[in-house]
Amino acid sequence: MKILYFSWIKDGIGKNREEIDIDESIKTISDLISFLVNKNEDYKKVFSDLSSVKFSKNMNLVSIDEDINNNDEIAFFPPMTGG
């Protein structure tokens, strides 16, 4: 799975992307976040307030309950504003 991080999320984690293989227990974006926050304190801090994080799967906005698999591209980014 390809994971992309943008803006302050990228800054907080210290990278803009990573590729991981998820196991069968990780079925949703929520499960993925739970996995990531257990990696280290940087992830835990970034994902501590999910109201300020949006998610996409394969370039489509999705909810935290969206099903995922190893072939997906998941992106995490702050809410977008118009102008």
N, C-alpha and C positions, 0 to 999 in steps of 0.2 A: 504494500500500500504506500502510495506517495502522500505525504502530509506537507502542506504549505502553511506558513505562518506569515502574517502581514502586520505592519505598523508596530504598535507598542507590544503586541504579542511576540513578534519576531525579536524585538529588542529584549524583552524579558526572558525569553528562552535562550537567546544567543545564537539562533540560526534561523534561516528562512525556509528550510525544507529538510525533510528526512524521509527515508524509506524504511519501512518495517514490515515484518510478516506478523500478522495477527493470528491468534489461534481461534478455535471455534467458540470459545467463551465470550469473545468480543463480537457482539452482533449489531450494536447500534453506536451512534456517535457518543451517546452517554457512556457506554461501556468503554469506548476508546479514551475518553477523557479520564475516566477512573484509572485506566491502565497508565496513562501518561503522568498523572499526578503522583503516582507511586514511583516514578523514575527518579525524581529529585525535587528539591524545594523550588527551583525556578518554575517548573510546570505547575506545582501546587499553588504558587503565588499568582501566576498568570490566570489560572482557571478557578480562582477563589470566588470570583463574582461573574457567573455565567450570564447575567443580564447585560453585560457589556461585551459579549462575544457572539458573533454570528458564525454560521457554519454553511459550507457548501459541499456538495458531493457531485463530482464530475461537472463542475461549473454551474450547478443549479442550487439556489438557496434551498435549504432543507431545515427541518426541525431536529432537535436533539435526539428524538426517538427514531430517526431515519435508520433503516437497515443498511449495513455496510459489509464489504468483503475485501479481500486482498487485492482485487483488481481495480478498486476505486481510488480516485484522487480526492482527498479531503482537505479543505482549506478552513483556517480559522482567521477571523478578521474582526475589527471593531465595527459597530453599526455605521452604515453609510449615511451621509447627509446630502441633501440636495442644495442647489444654489443657483 
